[in-house]
Amino acid sequence: MVESSTSPGEKVSAVVLDFGNVLGFFNHHLAADRLARASRPPVRPELIHAFCFGSPLDHAFERGQITREEFRSRVRGHFGMQQTDAEFDSAFADIFEMNPVVDGWLEHLSRQGPLLLLSNTSPLHSDRFLRQFSNSLRYFDHVVLSHNTGSRKPEQGIFRHCERLVGLAAPQMVLVDDLETNVAGARAHGWRGVLYDTSVDLAQVMGA
């Protein structure tokens, strides 16, 4: 399903796409499984998942409040891991695949007005997907990463940052995101919002 505050046929000036589960799919459980096997002694993947994802540590990393070195050190120290940096980074960040439906719309969307990518993400994850999807990301005018801005969706600061980049007011922005909390935050800030899943018809939503 999709919920949108746009009217049929109504165009917006700037489209802001979420990365995770919109432009690209991800699977944190892959990382948790790999890191659990590397722990000494091995632990249940659920313990890794709870420590690394959706946790205060994760949110601090995504806000840029701790470095990648600090993040690695805290995870490895807590679970007794002996991996090299490269081994840890690969286990943690090799979790992405492209959403071909949204990828197929990027060229069209880029011709309609400013196109931004907006992601709550850490340096380890963004380093990975920026390389992995570089061909698709060329269609974006701006790539906004939470760890570079100091705030995360649905915090208002990251929405204001996007407005400053394109020189547009809130009513001229639309966020396409898979999380209801982020869409609600964008709407509360004055943006238009689309709650995305794989059944969405982007042509209808964007008035294409």
Backbone as a chain_set.jsonl record, in Angstrom:
{"seq": "MVESSTSPGEKVSAVVLDFGNVLGFFNHHLAADRLARASRPPVRPELIHAFCFGSPLDHAFERGQITREEFRSRVRGHFGMQQTDAEFDSAFADIFEMNPVVDGWLEHLSRQGPLLLLSNTSPLHSDRFLRQFSNSLRYFDHVVLSHNTGSRKPEQGIFRHCERLVGLAAPQMVLVDDLETNVAGARAHGWRGVLYDTSVDLAQVMGA", "coords": {"N": [[0.841, -1.186, 0.0], [0.274, 2.366, -0.325], [0.503, 5.522, 1.15], [-0.244, 8.876, 0.705], [0.216, 12.412, 0.853], [-0.148, 13.906, -1.338], [-2.126, 15.123, -4.083], [-3.868, 13.461, -6.779], [-2.125, 13.743, -9.815], [-0.872, 16.052, -9.008], [2.073, 17.883, -9.018], [5.33, 18.035, -7.53], [8.116, 20.027, -6.414], [10.638, 19.095, -5.553], [11.937, 15.896, -5.118], [12.509, 13.627, -2.577], [14.139, 10.809, -1.82], [14.159, 8.063, 0.359], [16.831, 5.824, 1.285], [17.103, 3.074, 2.387], [15.161, 0.259, 1.87], [13.681, 1.594, 0.001], [15.112, 2.919, -2.319], [17.169, 1.027, -2.183], [17.301, -2.314, -0.954], [17.863, -3.781, 2.296], [19.442, -5.986, 4.692], [19.746, -6.464, 7.867], [20.038, -8.749, 9.348], [21.77, -10.435, 8.0], [24.274, -9.267, 8.522], [24.3, -9.506, 11.317], [24.329, -12.292, 11.634], [26.842, -12.97, 10.501], [28.641, -11.542, 12.152], [28.053, -12.667, 14.597], [29.093, -15.234, 14.317], [31.75, -14.604, 14.258], [32.299, -13.803, 16.805], [33.814, -14.325, 20.053], [33.367, -16.179, 22.813], [31.281, -17.69, 20.192], [28.11, -16.086, 19.683], [24.527, -15.675, 19.991], [22.86, -14.536, 17.054], [20.829, -12.668, 17.526], [21.665, -11.176, 19.702], [23.799, -9.683, 18.709], [22.37, -8.204, 16.807], [20.619, -6.661, 18.418], [22.475, -5.091, 19.752], [23.797, -3.659, 17.763], [21.969, -2.526, 15.923], [19.349, -0.214, 15.629], [19.77, 0.625, 18.175], [20.983, 2.664, 20.993], [23.747, 2.956, 20.472], [23.864, 2.544, 17.69], [22.258, 4.705, 16.791], [23.8, 6.872, 17.659], [26.051, 6.479, 16.055], [24.92, 6.85, 13.538], [24.318, 9.534, 13.701], [26.75, 10.682, 13.537], [28.136, 10.986, 15.882], [29.943, 9.273, 16.979], [32.985, 7.796, 15.809], [33.916, 5.626, 13.045], [35.997, 4.025, 13.89], [35.637, 4.04, 16.662], [33.15, 2.781, 16.799], [33.674, 0.208, 15.711], [35.513, -0.662, 17.657], [33.958, -0.768, 19.993], [32.019, -2.704, 19.391], [33.597, -4.961, 18.727], [35.038, -5.234, 21.109], [33.003, -5.764, 22.956], [32.039, -8.222, 22.142], [34.233, -9.859, 21.85], [35.608, -10.087, 19.387], [38.036, -10.805, 16.843], [38.511, -9.795, 14.36], [39.996, -8.205, 11.471], [39.928, -4.702, 10.477], [38.998, -4.539, 7.824], [37.743, -7.036, 7.501], [35.728, -6.875, 9.448], [34.273, -4.648, 8.492], [33.315, -5.586, 6.019], [31.701, -7.751, 6.846], [29.803, -6.368, 8.327], [28.667, -4.499, 6.56], [28.039, -5.502, 4.01], [25.262, -5.821, 2.855], [23.317, -5.016, 1.108], [20.979, -4.611, -1.653], [19.846, -3.556, -4.864], [16.697, -1.923, -5.423], [14.939, -2.673, -8.116], [12.672, -1.519, -9.252], [12.338, 1.154, -8.284], [14.851, 2.068, -9.04], [14.566, 2.057, -11.797], [13.067, 4.325, -12.192], [14.646, 6.529, -11.724], [16.018, 8.119, -13.675], [13.885, 9.414, -14.985], [12.705, 10.813, -12.802], [14.791, 12.531, -12.172], [14.698, 14.367, -14.176], [12.531, 15.91, -13.61], [12.884, 17.751, -11.623], [14.747, 18.879, -8.695], [16.418, 16.093, -7.262], [16.84, 14.173, -4.473], [18.69, 12.051, -2.273], [18.041, 10.714, 0.861], [19.2, 9.556, 3.832], [19.139, 7.779, 6.872], [21.978, 6.758, 8.181], [25.156, 5.099, 8.663], [28.756, 5.746, 8.519], [30.061, 3.338, 7.728], [28.066, 1.846, 6.437], [27.174, 3.683, 4.455], [29.507, 4.12, 2.955], [29.695, 1.674, 1.712], [27.236, 1.389, 0.159], [27.357, 3.647, -1.457], [29.489, 3.115, -3.156], [28.632, 0.672, -4.264], [26.273, 1.274, -5.63], [26.893, 3.306, -7.391], [26.455, 3.948, -10.089], [23.689, 4.336, -10.294], [23.318, 6.365, -8.435], [24.228, 8.616, -9.665], [22.169, 10.047, -10.723], [21.156, 11.662, -8.783], [20.845, 14.905, -7.382], [21.697, 15.658, -4.872], [23.096, 13.889, -2.154], [22.163, 13.076, 0.942], [23.334, 12.323, 4.031], [22.809, 11.046, 7.218], [24.893, 10.885, 9.111], [26.589, 12.879, 8.336], [25.226, 15.193, 8.847], [24.434, 15.408, 11.479], [21.915, 14.893, 12.436], [18.918, 12.852, 12.392], [16.287, 11.422, 10.407], [13.156, 11.192, 12.062], [13.839, 13.872, 12.688], [13.687, 17.432, 12.75], [15.84, 18.953, 11.884], [17.247, 17.64, 9.821], [15.49, 17.728, 7.715], [15.318, 20.484, 7.27], [17.922, 20.891, 6.432], [17.92, 19.66, 3.897], [16.15, 21.372, 2.536], [17.648, 23.731, 2.475], [19.717, 22.964, 0.778], [18.533, 22.815, -1.767], [17.209, 25.184, -1.978], [14.457, 25.536, -1.556], [11.09, 25.796, -0.253], [9.315, 24.18, 2.467], [6.673, 23.184, 1.582], [7.236, 22.522, -1.035], [8.569, 20.167, -1.124], [8.823, 16.602, -1.209], [8.807, 13.616, 0.585], [9.69, 10.275, 0.105], [9.355, 7.402, 1.779], [9.854, 4.401, 3.686], [9.097, 4.162, 6.316], [6.642, 4.885, 8.659], [6.952, 6.693, 10.785], [8.925, 8.447, 9.861], [7.72, 9.569, 7.594], [5.541, 10.819, 8.826], [6.943, 12.681, 10.375], [8.078, 14.283, 8.369], [5.755, 15.359, 7.224], [4.778, 16.792, 9.409], [6.634, 18.778, 9.449], [5.9, 20.213, 7.285], [6.319, 19.194, 4.785], [5.318, 17.213, 1.917], [4.314, 13.796, 2.022], [5.053, 10.388, 1.331], [4.208, 7.153, 2.042], [5.975, 4.372, 1.524], [5.829, 1.202, -0.132], [6.549, -1.881, -1.893], [4.418, -2.021, -3.63], [3.766, 0.441, -4.561], [2.765, 2.876, -6.97], [4.752, 4.783, -8.645], [4.431, 6.569, -10.739], [1.79, 7.493, -10.501], [1.86, 8.623, -7.939], [3.772, 10.676, -8.166], [2.7, 12.196, -10.128], [3.5, 11.712, -12.694]], "CA": [[0.0, 0.0, 0.0], [0.985, 3.633, -0.244], [-0.272, 6.646, 1.626], [0.402, 10.082, 0.237], [-0.503, 13.652, 1.068], [-0.29, 14.574, -2.617], [-3.347, 14.874, -4.826], [-3.571, 12.875, -8.08], [-1.715, 14.674, -10.85], [-0.19, 17.206, -8.453], [3.515, 17.729, -9.073], [6.103, 18.698, -6.5], [9.332, 20.599, -6.972], [11.816, 18.296, -5.21], [11.635, 14.553, -4.619], [13.524, 13.15, -1.641], [13.968, 9.371, -1.649], [14.889, 7.292, 1.353], [17.611, 4.738, 0.689], [16.785, 1.738, 2.862], [13.858, -0.306, 1.514], [13.074, 2.374, -1.082], [16.04, 2.748, -3.443], [17.872, -0.243, -2.011], [16.885, -3.17, 0.159], [18.955, -4.178, 3.181], [19.125, -7.079, 5.607], [20.632, -6.416, 9.026], [20.251, -10.091, 9.889], [22.982, -10.97, 7.38], [25.41, -8.767, 9.296], [24.259, -10.092, 12.659], [24.754, -13.691, 11.533], [28.287, -13.032, 10.27], [29.363, -11.066, 13.327], [27.854, -13.646, 15.674], [30.047, -16.33, 14.099], [33.104, -14.102, 14.521], [32.431, -13.504, 18.231], [34.508, -15.339, 20.837], [32.796, -17.316, 22.092], [30.155, -17.335, 19.327], [26.887, -15.692, 20.385], [23.32, -15.694, 19.171], [22.761, -13.352, 16.198], [19.915, -11.674, 18.089], [22.418, -10.298, 20.599], [24.494, -8.74, 17.827], [21.367, -7.329, 16.197], [20.141, -5.711, 19.422], [23.571, -4.202, 20.121], [24.294, -2.871, 16.627], [20.945, -1.952, 15.05], [18.225, 0.359, 16.35], [20.212, 0.818, 19.556], [21.639, 3.961, 21.196], [25.027, 2.958, 19.763], [23.546, 2.707, 16.273], [21.784, 6.067, 16.547], [24.947, 7.768, 17.795], [26.878, 6.286, 14.861], [24.219, 7.453, 12.404], [24.362, 10.989, 13.852], [28.13, 11.132, 13.454], [28.619, 11.297, 17.225], [31.114, 8.424, 17.196], [33.677, 7.466, 14.562], [33.893, 4.208, 12.671], [36.963, 3.341, 14.747], [34.995, 3.836, 17.964], [32.089, 1.785, 16.647], [34.313, -1.107, 15.607], [36.125, -1.013, 18.93], [32.937, -1.112, 20.982], [31.395, -3.981, 19.021], [34.583, -6.034, 18.857], [35.359, -5.413, 22.515], [31.863, -6.347, 23.674], [31.798, -9.609, 21.725], [35.475, -10.611, 21.757], [35.955, -10.36, 17.991], [39.433, -10.605, 16.468], [38.557, -9.476, 12.934], [40.618, -6.977, 10.992], [38.954, -3.68, 10.094], [38.392, -4.893, 6.536], [36.836, -8.161, 7.72], [34.567, -6.368, 10.179], [33.483, -3.774, 7.62], [32.618, -6.411, 5.034], [30.639, -8.492, 7.533], [28.789, -5.434, 8.805], [28.074, -3.61, 5.56], [27.665, -6.158, 2.751], [23.879, -6.213, 3.174], [22.423, -4.232, 0.258], [20.688, -4.905, -3.049], [19.052, -2.503, -5.474], [15.28, -2.084, -5.745], [14.94, -2.367, -9.548], [11.519, -0.695, -9.627], [12.692, 2.557, -8.049], [16.013, 2.356, -9.875], [14.087, 2.335, -13.142], [12.432, 5.639, -12.238], [15.544, 7.615, -11.346], [16.29, 9.044, -14.777], [12.691, 10.238, -15.168], [12.557, 11.728, -11.673], [15.857, 13.533, -12.205], [14.341, 15.393, -15.166], [11.362, 16.655, -13.16], [13.278, 18.747, -10.633], [15.795, 18.359, -7.817], [16.245, 14.737, -6.739], [17.737, 13.983, -3.345], [18.669, 10.827, -1.481], [18.114, 11.07, 2.281], [19.351, 8.274, 4.513], [19.691, 7.551, 8.206], [22.999, 5.748, 7.893], [26.478, 5.248, 9.265], [29.818, 5.761, 7.509], [30.36, 2.006, 7.196], [27.027, 1.472, 5.479], [27.13, 4.573, 3.29], [30.673, 3.831, 2.113], [29.385, 0.48, 0.921], [26.225, 1.542, -0.89], [27.771, 4.667, -2.416], [30.293, 2.419, -4.17], [27.873, -0.407, -4.898], [25.215, 1.8, -6.487], [27.375, 4.581, -7.926], [25.855, 4.236, -11.388], [22.339, 4.853, -10.061], [23.357, 7.583, -7.633], [24.578, 9.774, -10.497], [20.96, 10.8, -11.051], [20.766, 12.512, -7.659], [21.511, 16.195, -7.229], [22.315, 15.686, -3.547], [22.992, 12.701, -1.303], [22.184, 13.581, 2.318], [23.584, 11.208, 4.94], [22.601, 11.54, 8.581], [26.137, 11.022, 9.87], [27.225, 14.133, 7.935], [24.39, 16.338, 9.219], [24.23, 15.449, 12.922], [20.522, 14.604, 12.8], [18.308, 11.718, 11.707], [14.835, 11.418, 10.271], [12.295, 12.291, 11.609], [14.187, 15.14, 13.326], [13.442, 18.54, 11.829], [17.077, 19.508, 11.357], [17.671, 17.021, 8.568], [14.589, 18.233, 6.676], [15.754, 21.849, 6.957], [19.169, 20.769, 5.669], [17.549, 19.386, 2.503], [15.568, 22.594, 1.966], [18.735, 24.675, 2.189], [20.496, 22.485, -0.365], [17.852, 23.068, -3.04], [16.638, 26.52, -1.953], [13.008, 25.435, -1.67], [10.335, 25.786, 0.998], [8.797, 22.866, 2.858], [5.585, 22.642, 0.755], [7.736, 22.096, -2.344], [9.364, 18.955, -0.924], [8.093, 15.37, -0.904], [9.629, 12.501, 1.043], [9.227, 8.906, -0.137], [10.039, 6.656, 2.836], [9.109, 3.195, 4.06], [8.756, 4.186, 7.737], [5.565, 5.824, 8.957], [7.436, 7.754, 11.662], [9.649, 9.428, 9.056], [6.731, 10.274, 6.775], [4.804, 11.703, 9.729], [7.826, 13.781, 10.723], [8.172, 15.176, 7.215], [4.486, 16.082, 7.102], [4.71, 17.75, 10.513], [7.52, 19.881, 9.076], [5.313, 20.92, 6.153], [6.553, 18.486, 3.53], [4.407, 16.157, 1.514], [4.918, 12.527, 2.4], [4.573, 9.151, 0.719], [4.604, 5.93, 2.74], [6.312, 3.5, 0.395], [6.196, -0.208, -0.164], [6.834, -2.294, -3.267], [3.227, -1.938, -4.472], [3.518, 1.833, -4.92], [2.839, 3.311, -8.366], [5.429, 6.073, -8.585], [3.871, 7.464, -11.749], [0.602, 8.122, -9.936], [2.217, 9.427, -6.775], [4.527, 11.847, -8.566], [2.023, 12.907, -11.196], [4.321, 11.573, -13.907]], "C": [[0.877, 1.237, 0.0], [0.023, 4.682, 0.255], [0.479, 7.904, 1.256], [-0.444, 11.282, 0.586], [-0.573, 14.468, -0.209], [-1.635, 14.248, -3.221], [-2.99, 14.283, -6.173], [-3.216, 13.95, -9.106], [-0.964, 15.881, -10.343], [1.312, 16.963, -8.437], [4.168, 18.485, -7.92], [7.419, 19.147, -7.113], [10.57, 19.766, -6.701], [11.369, 16.973, -4.621], [12.817, 14.088, -3.775], [13.248, 11.676, -1.369], [14.788, 8.869, -0.469], [15.756, 6.26, 0.627], [17.071, 3.371, 1.102], [15.345, 1.333, 2.625], [13.033, 0.601, 0.614], [13.985, 2.223, -2.304], [16.763, 1.402, -3.368], [17.333, -1.012, -0.826], [18.106, -3.513, 1.016], [18.478, -5.282, 4.117], [20.132, -7.075, 6.751], [20.933, -7.803, 9.589], [21.464, -10.772, 9.249], [24.216, -10.556, 8.171], [25.453, -9.404, 10.676], [24.734, -11.542, 12.646], [26.273, -13.795, 11.378], [29.071, -12.64, 11.527], [29.199, -12.015, 14.512], [28.844, -14.797, 15.544], [31.48, -15.907, 14.405], [33.338, -13.785, 15.991], [33.132, -14.658, 18.949], [34.146, -15.205, 22.309], [31.667, -16.868, 21.174], [28.899, -17.053, 20.155], [25.702, -15.813, 19.442], [23.254, -14.431, 18.323], [21.846, -12.269, 16.768], [20.632, -10.703, 19.024], [23.208, -9.258, 19.811], [23.507, -7.726, 17.271], [20.913, -6.267, 17.192], [21.211, -4.691, 19.791], [23.888, -3.206, 19.012], [23.223, -2.101, 15.868], [19.742, -1.478, 15.869], [18.517, 0.655, 17.804], [20.76, 2.235, 19.743], [22.992, 4.059, 20.497], [24.825, 3.211, 18.278], [23.134, 4.137, 15.974], [22.917, 7.082, 16.691], [25.855, 7.683, 16.573], [26.232, 6.963, 13.662], [24.144, 8.975, 12.508], [25.779, 11.543, 13.714], [28.729, 11.477, 14.798], [29.776, 10.401, 17.645], [31.706, 8.075, 15.834], [33.533, 5.982, 14.249], [34.871, 3.403, 13.528], [36.364, 3.059, 16.124], [33.908, 2.77, 17.882], [32.681, 0.381, 16.57], [34.838, -1.564, 16.965], [35.087, -1.455, 19.954], [32.279, -2.453, 20.661], [32.38, -5.128, 19.23], [34.931, -6.3, 20.321], [34.249, -6.107, 23.282], [31.71, -7.833, 23.381], [33.079, -10.416, 21.498], [35.903, -10.953, 20.345], [37.419, -10.032, 17.725], [39.577, -10.229, 14.995], [39.414, -8.251, 12.656], [39.525, -5.964, 10.671], [38.237, -4.07, 8.807], [37.402, -6.039, 6.69], [35.574, -7.717, 8.443], [33.665, -5.56, 9.255], [32.696, -4.578, 6.597], [31.466, -7.169, 5.679], [29.483, -7.584, 7.912], [28.004, -4.789, 7.672], [27.668, -4.263, 4.248], [26.256, -6.727, 2.894], [22.864, -5.628, 2.193], [22.175, -4.873, -1.107], [19.736, -3.836, -3.578], [17.592, -2.907, -5.584], [15.117, -1.718, -7.217], [13.781, -1.482, -9.977], [11.849, 0.781, -9.452], [13.89, 2.954, -8.9], [15.59, 2.721, -11.295], [13.43, 3.69, -13.304], [13.413, 6.796, -12.067], [15.787, 8.609, -12.471], [15.101, 9.966, -15.005], [12.556, 11.259, -14.041], [13.594, 12.836, -11.714], [15.568, 14.639, -13.201], [13.196, 16.279, -14.698], [11.7, 17.791, -12.206], [14.36, 18.165, -9.751], [15.439, 16.98, -7.263], [17.305, 14.512, -5.665], [17.588, 12.575, -2.781], [18.879, 11.234, -0.029], [18.119, 9.789, 3.098], [19.828, 8.446, 5.945], [20.708, 6.428, 8.071], [24.302, 6.081, 8.594], [27.541, 5.303, 8.174], [30.117, 4.387, 6.918], [29.327, 1.574, 6.172], [27.049, 2.376, 4.252], [28.342, 4.375, 2.389], [30.371, 2.668, 1.175], [28.397, 0.793, -0.188], [26.558, 2.656, -1.869], [28.641, 4.069, -3.515], [29.436, 1.433, -4.964], [26.878, 0.122, -5.92], [25.608, 3.119, -7.146], [26.73, 4.928, -9.26], [24.457, 4.822, -11.242], [22.366, 6.189, -9.332], [23.743, 8.809, -8.45], [23.36, 10.604, -10.861], [20.566, 11.778, -9.946], [21.557, 13.812, -7.656], [22.248, 16.284, -5.9], [22.089, 14.343, -2.863], [23.205, 13.17, 0.135], [22.255, 12.383, 3.263], [23.543, 11.725, 6.372], [23.915, 11.756, 9.325], [26.933, 12.257, 9.473], [26.463, 15.362, 8.406], [24.181, 16.471, 10.719], [22.805, 15.219, 13.363], [19.992, 13.489, 11.914], [16.837, 12.018, 11.457], [14.245, 10.71, 11.486], [12.602, 13.631, 12.264], [14.138, 16.273, 12.303], [14.72, 19.072, 11.188], [17.481, 18.925, 10.019], [16.761, 17.436, 7.416], [14.98, 19.659, 6.281], [17.046, 21.831, 6.14], [18.87, 20.525, 4.191], [16.983, 20.629, 1.826], [16.658, 23.592, 1.602], [19.527, 24.246, 0.957], [19.858, 22.869, -1.691], [17.189, 24.438, -3.088], [15.133, 26.541, -2.109], [12.371, 25.409, -0.29], [9.73, 24.41, 1.232], [7.67, 22.357, 1.961], [6.021, 22.166, -0.627], [8.568, 20.81, -2.28], [8.442, 17.771, -0.682], [9.094, 14.293, -0.513], [8.943, 11.188, 0.711], [10.029, 8.007, 0.799], [9.192, 5.459, 3.232], [8.681, 3.174, 5.519], [7.731, 5.276, 8.028], [6.042, 6.969, 9.843], [8.177, 8.835, 10.878], [8.705, 10.236, 8.181], [5.942, 11.248, 7.639], [5.655, 12.903, 10.133], [7.977, 14.782, 9.596], [6.897, 16.001, 7.062], [4.343, 17.122, 8.206], [5.582, 18.968, 10.234], [6.973, 20.674, 7.893], [5.582, 20.296, 4.809], [5.331, 17.652, 3.159], [5.101, 14.82, 1.779], [4.251, 11.347, 1.738], [5.106, 7.987, 1.54], [4.744, 4.832, 1.695], [6.324, 2.034, 0.786], [6.274, -0.619, -1.628], [5.614, -2.272, -4.173], [2.963, -0.524, -4.979], [3.646, 2.047, -6.425], [3.456, 4.701, -8.367], [4.894, 7.052, -9.609], [2.66, 8.199, -11.198], [0.963, 9.065, -8.799], [2.879, 10.732, -7.183], [3.856, 12.637, -9.68], [2.76, 12.826, -12.499], [3.448, 11.249, -15.104]], "O": [[2.072, 1.167, 0.288], [-1.133, 4.73, -0.163], [1.688, 8.0, 1.463], [-1.672, 11.198, 0.616], [-1.014, 15.617, -0.176], [-2.225, 13.213, -2.911], [-1.907, 14.566, -6.686], [-3.926, 14.945, -9.244], [-0.46, 16.67, -11.143], [1.774, 15.954, -7.905], [3.614, 19.457, -7.406], [7.793, 18.702, -8.198], [11.474, 19.728, -7.535], [10.522, 16.935, -3.728], [13.969, 14.148, -4.204], [12.237, 11.334, -0.755], [15.961, 9.209, -0.321], [15.457, 5.87, -0.502], [16.63, 2.597, 0.253], [14.419, 1.98, 3.114], [11.825, 0.408, 0.474], [13.658, 1.476, -3.226], [16.94, 0.727, -4.382], [16.953, -0.425, 0.187], [19.236, -3.532, 0.526], [17.279, -5.486, 4.307], [21.232, -7.614, 6.624], [21.963, -8.006, 10.232], [22.115, -11.598, 9.889], [25.09, -11.375, 8.456], [26.519, -9.796, 11.151], [25.458, -11.969, 13.544], [26.914, -14.609, 12.043], [30.029, -13.309, 11.914], [30.105, -12.148, 15.335], [29.373, -15.281, 16.545], [32.32, -16.732, 14.765], [34.475, -13.523, 16.385], [33.06, -15.81, 18.521], [34.553, -14.254, 22.976], [31.139, -15.77, 21.351], [28.656, -17.688, 21.181], [25.867, -16.027, 18.241], [23.563, -13.349, 18.822], [22.063, -11.082, 16.521], [20.248, -9.538, 19.125], [23.276, -8.093, 20.202], [23.78, -6.526, 17.265], [20.83, -5.09, 16.839], [20.889, -3.547, 20.11], [24.209, -2.049, 19.283], [23.542, -1.104, 15.22], [19.191, -2.219, 16.683], [17.599, 0.91, 18.583], [20.982, 2.94, 18.759], [23.349, 5.12, 19.984], [25.544, 4.01, 17.679], [23.608, 4.726, 15.003], [22.986, 8.046, 15.929], [26.371, 8.7, 16.108], [26.923, 7.585, 12.855], [23.926, 9.644, 11.498], [25.975, 12.757, 13.769], [29.731, 12.19, 14.86], [30.513, 10.738, 18.572], [30.998, 8.065, 14.827], [33.086, 5.194, 15.082], [34.612, 2.245, 13.855], [36.556, 1.98, 16.685], [33.763, 1.952, 18.791], [32.242, -0.525, 17.278], [34.633, -2.709, 17.37], [35.313, -2.409, 20.698], [32.015, -3.248, 21.564], [32.04, -6.144, 19.837], [35.098, -7.45, 20.725], [34.51, -6.936, 24.153], [31.307, -8.609, 24.247], [33.015, -11.542, 21.004], [36.504, -12.004, 20.121], [37.973, -9.1, 18.307], [40.671, -10.337, 14.441], [39.541, -7.366, 13.503], [38.346, -6.312, 10.599], [37.016, -3.947, 8.708], [36.334, -6.02, 6.078], [34.473, -8.136, 8.089], [32.45, -5.755, 9.232], [31.531, -4.279, 6.337], [30.371, -7.224, 5.12], [28.321, -7.98, 7.829], [26.803, -4.556, 7.806], [27.002, -3.62, 3.437], [26.067, -7.935, 3.035], [21.66, -5.735, 2.427], [23.029, -5.577, -1.646], [18.926, -3.283, -2.833], [17.275, -4.075, -5.808], [15.153, -0.531, -7.542], [13.893, -0.764, -10.97], [11.659, 1.573, -10.375], [13.933, 4.066, -9.425], [16.19, 3.596, -11.92], [13.251, 4.163, -14.427], [13.025, 7.949, -12.253], [15.764, 9.818, -12.242], [15.279, 11.169, -15.198], [12.318, 12.439, -14.298], [13.304, 13.968, -11.328], [16.125, 15.732, -13.094], [12.916, 17.301, -15.326], [10.888, 18.694, -12.002], [14.851, 17.069, -10.022], [14.305, 16.736, -6.85], [18.503, 14.644, -5.914], [16.507, 11.987, -2.809], [19.786, 12.008, 0.28], [17.156, 9.022, 3.064], [20.794, 9.162, 6.208], [20.335, 5.272, 7.87], [24.513, 7.203, 9.056], [27.268, 4.948, 7.027], [30.4, 4.282, 5.724], [29.679, 0.995, 5.145], [26.952, 1.889, 3.125], [28.213, 4.455, 1.167], [30.743, 2.681, 0.002], [28.668, 0.503, -1.354], [26.091, 2.625, -3.007], [28.542, 4.47, -4.675], [29.515, 1.377, -6.191], [26.659, -0.502, -6.958], [24.748, 3.954, -7.426], [26.483, 6.103, -9.53], [24.083, 5.718, -11.999], [21.526, 7.052, -9.586], [23.599, 9.934, -7.971], [23.503, 11.756, -11.269], [19.715, 12.64, -10.166], [22.765, 13.827, -7.891], [23.303, 16.912, -5.811], [21.021, 13.741, -2.984], [24.298, 13.606, 0.498], [21.357, 11.542, 3.292], [24.175, 12.732, 6.692], [24.04, 12.712, 10.09], [27.856, 12.65, 10.187], [27.001, 16.468, 8.369], [23.789, 17.538, 11.191], [22.503, 15.338, 14.55], [20.528, 13.213, 10.841], [16.214, 12.775, 12.202], [14.799, 9.696, 11.911], [11.702, 14.462, 12.387], [14.5, 16.093, 11.141], [14.685, 19.585, 10.07], [18.006, 19.641, 9.166], [17.202, 17.491, 6.268], [14.976, 20.003, 5.099], [17.235, 22.666, 5.256], [19.506, 21.127, 3.325], [17.302, 20.908, 0.671], [16.602, 24.225, 0.547], [19.961, 25.093, 0.176], [20.562, 23.212, -2.64], [16.658, 24.825, -4.128], [14.584, 27.456, -2.723], [13.006, 25.053, 0.703], [9.643, 23.587, 0.321], [7.694, 21.181, 1.595], [5.262, 21.484, -1.316], [9.193, 20.418, -3.265], [7.405, 17.906, -0.032], [10.1, 14.086, -1.192], [7.761, 11.005, 0.999], [11.241, 7.864, 0.637], [7.966, 5.492, 3.13], [7.968, 2.259, 5.93], [7.932, 6.441, 7.686], [5.591, 8.102, 9.677], [8.064, 10.017, 11.201], [8.868, 11.448, 8.04], [5.7, 12.383, 7.228], [5.146, 14.02, 10.224], [8.001, 15.99, 9.832], [6.958, 17.202, 6.801], [3.838, 18.217, 7.961], [5.303, 20.062, 10.724], [7.536, 21.709, 7.538], [5.125, 20.809, 3.787], [4.439, 17.421, 3.976], [6.329, 14.733, 1.759], [3.029, 11.308, 1.598], [6.317, 7.847, 1.713], [3.769, 4.419, 1.068], [6.764, 1.664, 1.875], [6.083, 0.215, -2.514], [5.75, -2.484, -5.378], [2.029, -0.314, -5.752], [4.522, 1.473, -7.072], [2.765, 5.689, -8.119], [4.904, 8.259, -9.365], [2.52, 9.404, -11.406], [0.433, 10.173, -8.708], [2.584, 11.782, -6.613], [4.395, 13.649, -10.128], [2.679, 13.733, -13.327], [3.957, 11.095, -16.215]]}, "num_chains": 1, "name": "protein.A"}
